[in-house]
Amino acid sequence: DSGVTQTPKHLITATGQRVTLRCSPRSGDLSVYWYQQSLDQGLQFLIHYYNGEERAKGNILERFSAQQFPDLHSELNLSSLELGDSALYFCASSVSYAYEQYFGPGTRLTVT
Amino acid sequence: GQQLNQSPQSMFIQEGEDVSMNCTSSSIFNTWLWYKQEPGEGPVLLIALYKAGELTSNGRLTAQFGITRKDSFLNISASIPSDVGIYFCAGRPLITQGGSEKLVFGKGMKLTVNP
């Protein structure tokens, strides 16, 4: 158990819908990272938040957005969902200025 | 953007055999990490390396930070069936966007161990 929690574990929704994925980092970690992993693909970095502020963006679509709240949990919002958005979404957390990222169990999103 | 080349992409071995995999980059990295991911689970951190030339072990796993700072190696000795999974390398480039600690990941090496 990495100490990072993600909810829900599974999510099935229809095209055009909007969903919110939630992540709680390890106690004491200020950084939260979001990744997308499609079938047989590696981990694609989406976005990084540090102590509530956006620090870096990766290959995140305009239909996706994220935020980190004062209690340090983070939410990833996916809107106008398309079939191609079906994937595993992971969040990871790390302490300030350290590079070891600890991953949550992921949310499996299926868009039908 | 920066990319990591991880090889081989997959390996099929017999239980008890040793496994080696590596990761290379065209640019200098100041951190190398190795993760293992099992089906339907999140990646689990195995080893972290922070200095060029550093050699670190974690049980039957040994990883090294290459002297050129552009590569890293992971070895698994005396493999067992529970070693099955996908092994990812990850690194932090020396030059990053906005000071973010974001990592660059390799595409993974799928390991199959036959009992």
Interface residues (C-beta under 8 A of the other chain):
Chain A: S2 V4 S31 Y33 Q41 G42 L43 F45 H48 Y50 R55 A56 G58 F90 A92 S94 Y97 A98 Y99 E100 Q101 Y102 F103 G104 P105 G106 R108
Chain B: T31 L33 Y35 G40 E41 G42 P43 V44 L45 A48 F88 A90 R92 T96 Q97 G98 G99 S100 E101 K102 L103 V104 F105 G106 K107 G108
